[in-house]
């Protein structure tokens, strides 16, 4: 089943346990939303996966989803895809790896360890970065040009 245009509200709600439930053919299905392209096209290609691991619904475009269902989906996706945005690089312990970075993020201050320079991935050019810490947390840096001068100088040593 594919949702391509907004014709009717998506039959999506939460059960008593706070889980998303999609009503398909009169039967409730507990689902988890999963983005097919979380970095390159986050609003396109959302799959609702049932408890058995199979796709229950494919949402081609989030813009086609009614506001109430979209709010529920956005909530679940945000909880599932914890990716703090880097606002400033306050310090680095050393310019070789492993290196401990002190960051200011949209989720608050944090210290993370960069294991290898390969853990800094360039997405869509040199300015959009995904940095993976030693404990597996992905930090997003959508535009290095928005960093202050001191942060850019620290980052340049690793690029």
N, C-alpha and C positions, 0 to 999 in steps of 0.2 A: 504494500500500500504506500502510495506516494502523495505527499501534500505539495502541490505546486502553486496554487493560488488561494487567496483568502475567500472562501465561499461561505463557510460556517465556522462558528467557534470550535476550536480543537477540544475534544472531550477529555480534558486533562485536569486532574485534581490531586490532592494529597489524601492519603488514608490516615487512620488514627495514629499510625507510627511515624508520620511525616514523610513517607515514601511517595514518589510520583506514581500515579495510576492513570493509565490510558484506557478508555473504554472503546473496545473494538468488537463489532458484531454483538453488542450487548453484554460482553464479558469483560471484567476488569483485568488488566495486565499491569503488574508492577514493572516500571521501566526506568532505565538510566539513560539520560541524553549523552551522546558522544559526538564530538566534532570530528568530521572526516579530515578537515584541513585547519587545525587550530591556529596555525601561524599565518598561512598565506590567504585563507578565506574563512575567517571565523564565523561569518554570518551565513555561510552557504554550506550545505551538506551536513545536516544534523541527523543522526540516526537515533531512534528510540529503541534501545536494546532491552528485551525481556529477560526474565530471570533465567531462562534456559540458554541465554547467550545469542539468541536469534533476533534479527531485526523485526520489530513490530510495525514501525513507520519510518519512512525516509522523508525528511523535511528539506526540500531543495533550497529554500530561501527563508530565513527567519523573518523577513519583512512580510511574508504571507501569513504569519501567525498572529492571531488576535492578541491584544494587549494583556489580558489576564493570563493566558497560557504562556505567553512570552515571558512574563515576570516569573512564573514558576520555573520555566526552562533556564532562564538567566541565573536564578538563584542556585539551582543544582549545578549548572556548569561552572559557576564561580567557585563553589565549594570543591568541585572535582579538580579544577585546574588552578591550583594555587601557584601563581607566578607573580611574586612581588615586582613592582616597577622600581628600578634604581633611579633615585633623584640626585644623589651625590655620592662620590667616593671620598670618604673622609681620610682614610689612610690605608697603606698596604705595608705589611711587615717586611717584605723584601721584594726585589724585582726579579727574583728567580722563583721557580715553583718547587715545592708547594709554598703558597703565600697566603697569609691571613689578611683578608680585606675587611675593613670597617665601613659599612654602607649606611646611607640614609635611604629608606624605601618608602613607598606609599603605605606600607604596613608597619612602619616604625624603624628604629635603628636595629642593625643586625651585624654580627660578625660571621663571615663565611670563609671557608678555605678553598682556594683554587688549586686543584691538584696538578693540572697540566695546562699549557697554553691552548691545547686543542679543545679545552672545555669552554672556550670563547668562540661561539659560532656566529658567523656573519650571515644575516638574513637580508635579502633584498638590498645588496650593496653594503658599503662599509659602515654606514651609520646605524643600522638596525641590528642589535646584538642579542643573543641568548647566551647567558653565562650559567653554567651548571656548577654548583658547589660540590664539595667532597661528599656531602650527605644527600645528594640527589635533587636538591631544590633548584628549580629553574628560575633565574632572575632575568627579567626583560629590561632591555634598554632600547626603546623604540627609536631614539634619535640622539646620537652622541653629541651633536651640535647644540643640544639644549642643556648639556652639562655646563657647570661653571668651569672657568679656566683651569683651576687647580685639579678638578676631577678629570678633565680631559688630558691633562699632562700625565697624571698617574696611569690612566688607561692606555695612553699611547705607548707606554713602555712594554705593554703586553701584546700589542697588535702587530 
